[in-house]
Amino acid sequence: MEILKPTEENIRKAAAIIRLGGVVIYPTETVYGLGCNPADVDAAKRVCAIKERADKPLPLACSDMGAARKIAEFNEAAEKIAAKFWPGPLMLILPAKVKYSMWVTHGASTIGVRVPDHTVARKLAELSGGVIVSTSANRGGEKPPLRAQEAANQIGDRVDLILDDGRVRIGEPSTVLDLSGEEAWILRKGPITPKQIREVLGI
């Protein structure tokens, strides 16, 4: 396992690892993420094993809105929210267009997706095919890491590469908003507040 600065060359190296079925730790604006190719069943299974958790779906990070539209169904509310808050610390739960394995969806017909407000995370997703797994880089039940070394201390010996961009900017997990049904539900509070969401949706 290597810990590298996120130069363009090293981001490309990390993306190559992901495309070949590997697992990397990378920075986002919220916490450090644990990433792989969500379409690679063995890689997704490995991420769940690293986290010592297989009871929740794996969230996904996309390079841009175009990549997100390829894997998730956006209704009018989702389009409004994404236009306002992406790139940013807001995960949307939406109906899935792509059929991923049980390790990613945990049997759900929905997926969690966002476009991070971090150039390294977006570039890594872009070079990896447009979408990567974006679960926090910690064991289940442990505190999400705000620095690369914190992630390395927890799970560094179980990943292939770590991109170290210093301390994350926000330092708390993203807000999770379920827009897969007729009503909007906030499943996890975070940097984007209920008031901000209501203002955009007009509710």
N, C-alpha and C positions, 0 to 999 in steps of 0.2 A: 504494500500500500504506500502510495506517494501522497505528500501534501504539497500542492503547487499553487502558485499565484495564478489568477485567472487571466493570463495573457491570451491573445487570440490563438496562438499555437497550442496552449494548454487546454483551452476550451474545445478546440478541434480534437485534441487527444481524448478528452473526456467523452465527447460525442461519439468518437470511434469505438470507445469501450462500450458505450450504451448500445450502439448498433450491433455490436458483436455479442450482446447478451450479458454484459457486465453491469455492475452497480457502482454508482458514484455518489458522493456527498457534494452539494453545491450550495452557494448562497442565494437567498431571496431577500426581499425587503423585510420579511416577517421573522422567520427563523431559518436555520440551515435545513435543506431538504435532502431527502434520500431518493435518488432517481434511477430509473431503468426504463426500458422500452415496455410500455404496457401491453403490447401485442405479443411479447415474448413470455410464454407461460412459465418457463423455468426461472426467468429473471424476476417476474412478479412473485413467484413462490419464494424465491430467495429473499426478497425484500421483507415479506411477511415473517420469514424465519429470523432475519436479522433483528426485526422489531420485537420478535417473540410474541407476535400477535397476529391472529388471522380471523378476528371476529368483526372487523370493520372494513368497508371498501377503501381502496387506495385512491386518494385524490390525484388529479392530473393537472399539469401546467402546460399551457400552449404558448407558442411563439407569438401568436397574434389572433385577432378575431376570426380571420379566415380559417386558420387551423382549428379553432374551437368549433366553428360551424360544421366542419367535416365530421366531428365525432358526437355532437350534441344537437338536439332540437331546440331552437330558440323561438319562444313565443314573443308576443309584443312586449310583455313586461320584462322578459329577459333581455331583449334588444335594448330597451331603455336603460336598464340597470348597467349593462355592459358598456354602453356608450358613455355613461356618466362616470363609472368607477374603474374601468379597465384602461390601461394596466393599473392594477392596484390590489390591495389586501382583502379581496372579496371572492369567496368561492361560491359558485352557483351549482345547485343540484338540479339537473335537467334530464329529460328523457334521452337515453343513449341512442345514437345512430349506429354505432359500431358495437359488435358483440365481442366483449373482452371475456377473459377467463374468470372463473369463480374467485381467483386470488385478487382480482381487481375489483369486481362488482359485488362480491359476497352474495351473489344471486339476485341482486336488484336489477331493475330495468332502467335505472337512472345512473348517472355518473356525476361526480363532483369535478368541476373544471374552473380554471381561472387563467388570466394572463398576468403574470407577476410584474410588478413595477421595479424590475431589476434587470439591467442589460445583460448580465452574465447568464441569469436563468433563462431569459428569452432567447439569447443566442444559442445556448446549449440545447434548448428545445428545438429551435430552428434547424440546427445541424444534425439533430437526432431524428429528424423526420416530421417535426412540427409539434409533437406532444411527448411528454415524459411523465413518469410518476413523480408526484411531489408531496410525499408524506414527510413528516418531521423526522430528522435524523437522530432518533433516540429510541431506546427500548420502550415498549409499552409501559405506561405508568411513570416513566421518568420525565424530567423537565426537558422541554424542547431546547436544543442548543442555540445560543446566540452568537457563538464563536466557533470557528472550525475546530479548535483544539478541544472544546467541550464535546463535540461530536466524535472526534478521534478517540477521546478517553472512553467514551461509551461503546462505540461500535467500529472504531477505525480498523481493527484487525479483521473485520468481516467484509470490507468493501475493497474495491479495486483502485480507487483514486479519490482524493479530496481536493476541491478547489477552495482555497482560503482567501477570502476578500475582507478579512477583518470582522469586526462586530457588525451585526445586522442593524439596519436603520430603525426599524419599528420595535422589534423585540417582543412581539406577541403574535400568536397564530391568527390567521385571517378570519374575518366574519364568514359564517356559512349561512347562505340563504337558499331555501328550497322553493323553487319556482316550477316544480314538475307537475303540480296540480292546479286547481282553480284558484287557490289562495296562496299567499306568500307566507312562509314560515321561517323565522330565524332560528336555526338549529344550534348556532354557537355565536355568542356575542364576541365582538372584536373591534378592530380599528374603525370600521365603517359602522356607524350607529343606527339604531332603529329609526331615529328621527330623520337621518339623511335618506334612508331607504324609503320611508313613507313620503317624503317630499317629492322624490322622483316618481313614485308610483301614484301619487295623488290620493293616498288613503289616510 
